[in-house]
Amino acid sequence: MSPSLKHTLCERAGETIGSLTNLAAQLLAVAAQRQLPVLDDKLYLEVFASPQFHHPLNPAQLPGPSYDPKENHDQEKVDLHLAP
């Protein structure tokens, strides 16, 4: 593991040893799969780089519970009066 990658992992994990070990384990797994002799910042960026953000064209493509615009989504109104 390159010294700069060690520094990057420590900064990214903060003071959380669990995060540090998880990040390092993910990098080690990818490096072993690719049979890489050295773990470096280039590998870090390949593994943890954010994908391009893509706006779905319709609500059905959103993650999470399905959305049906025909359903009645009205919720019971709650009256929040404070006592004087």
C-alpha positions as CSV (number, residue, x, y, z in Angstrom):
1,M,0.0,0.0,0.0
2,S,1.4,3.3,-1.0
3,P,2.1,5.9,1.7
4,S,-0.2,8.4,0.1
5,L,-3.1,5.8,0.1
6,K,-2.5,5.2,3.8
7,H,-2.9,8.9,4.4
8,T,-6.0,9.1,2.2
9,L,-7.6,6.2,4.0
10,C,-6.9,7.6,7.4
11,E,-8.4,11.0,6.4
12,R,-11.4,9.4,4.9
13,A,-12.1,7.2,7.9
14,G,-11.6,9.9,10.4
15,E,-11.2,8.3,13.8
16,T,-13.4,5.3,13.1
17,I,-11.3,2.1,12.9
18,G,-14.2,0.2,11.5
19,S,-14.5,2.5,8.6
20,L,-10.7,2.3,8.0
21,T,-10.8,-1.5,8.0
22,N,-13.8,-1.6,5.7
23,L,-12.3,0.8,3.2
24,A,-9.0,-1.1,3.2
25,A,-10.8,-4.5,2.9
26,Q,-12.7,-3.3,-0.2
27,L,-9.5,-2.0,-1.8
28,L,-7.7,-5.3,-1.0
29,A,-10.5,-7.4,-2.5
30,V,-10.5,-5.4,-5.8
31,A,-6.7,-5.5,-5.9
32,A,-6.6,-9.2,-5.4
33,Q,-9.3,-9.7,-8.0
34,R,-7.3,-7.7,-10.5
35,Q,-4.0,-9.2,-9.3
36,L,-2.5,-5.8,-8.6
37,P,0.9,-5.7,-6.9
38,V,0.4,-2.3,-5.2
39,L,-2.6,-0.5,-3.8
40,D,-2.4,3.2,-4.6
41,D,-4.5,6.3,-5.0
42,K,-5.5,5.4,-8.5
43,L,-7.1,2.3,-7.3
44,Y,-8.9,4.2,-4.5
45,L,-10.3,6.6,-7.1
46,E,-11.5,3.8,-9.3
47,V,-13.2,2.0,-6.5
48,F,-14.7,4.9,-4.5
49,A,-15.3,7.5,-7.2
50,S,-18.9,8.7,-7.3
51,P,-20.8,7.7,-10.4
52,Q,-22.3,10.4,-12.5
53,F,-25.6,11.6,-11.0
54,H,-28.5,10.7,-13.3
55,H,-32.0,12.1,-12.9
56,P,-34.7,9.4,-13.6
57,L,-37.2,10.4,-16.1
58,N,-40.2,9.2,-14.2
59,P,-41.0,8.3,-10.5
60,A,-41.2,4.6,-11.3
61,Q,-37.4,4.7,-11.8
62,L,-36.7,6.1,-8.4
63,P,-35.4,3.7,-5.7
64,G,-37.6,3.0,-2.8
65,P,-41.3,2.1,-2.6
66,S,-43.3,2.2,-5.7
67,Y,-45.2,5.3,-6.5
68,D,-48.7,5.2,-7.8
69,P,-50.1,8.7,-8.6
70,K,-53.7,7.3,-8.6
71,E,-53.4,6.2,-4.9
72,N,-54.8,8.6,-2.3
73,H,-51.8,9.8,-0.4
74,D,-53.8,12.1,2.0
75,Q,-52.8,11.6,5.6
76,E,-54.8,12.3,8.7
77,K,-54.2,15.9,9.8
78,V,-53.0,16.4,13.3
79,D,-54.1,19.4,15.3
80,L,-51.1,20.7,17.3
81,H,-52.5,23.3,19.7
82,L,-50.4,24.2,22.6
83,A,-52.0,24.8,26.0
84,P,-51.6,28.4,27.3
